[in-house]
Amino acid sequence: MMVIELRGGFQMTKTLKVLFDGTVFRPSGPVDLEAGKKYTITIQLTPENSDATADPAYDIASLAVDTHVSDLAAEHDHHLYGTPKRDTHRE
């Protein structure tokens, strides 16, 4: 992640994938930054072998519950807040 300070104290964050070759950081793709300007770079190590099973969202499907409500996604406001159903999704 790169934090770019703009005039007036505003900051913009830009994330770039880079490879450190021992001397300089080499971006993996095009960089849309103005040459000759000074930037502050924050470094975050990217794990080489990330274990997908360690991600909390990996097994989220196992938490699913059959509600027997066929239009739950389309009519969530109706089921949560009691708003009228939308005509476009009526069966």
C-alpha positions, 0 to 999 in steps of 0.5 A: 500500500502506498500513501500519497500526500496531496496538497492541503494535507489530504492523503490518497492510498494506492495499492501496488504489487511489487517485487523487491530485488534487493535494491529497489522495488519493481512494480508488477504492472503499470504505475500511475504516479508522477515521476520525480515526486517523493512518495511514502511507501508502507510495506506489507509482506504478501504470504507466498503460500497462502492457505485458503482453508485458514481464511474464515470465509473458506467454509462459509457454505457450511453455515447456510440454513435452508429457510424455505423462503424462495424469495429471501434474497430478492425480497429481504426488505419485506422479510426483515422490515415488513415493507411491501413486496416488489411487483417485479419478483412476485411468483 
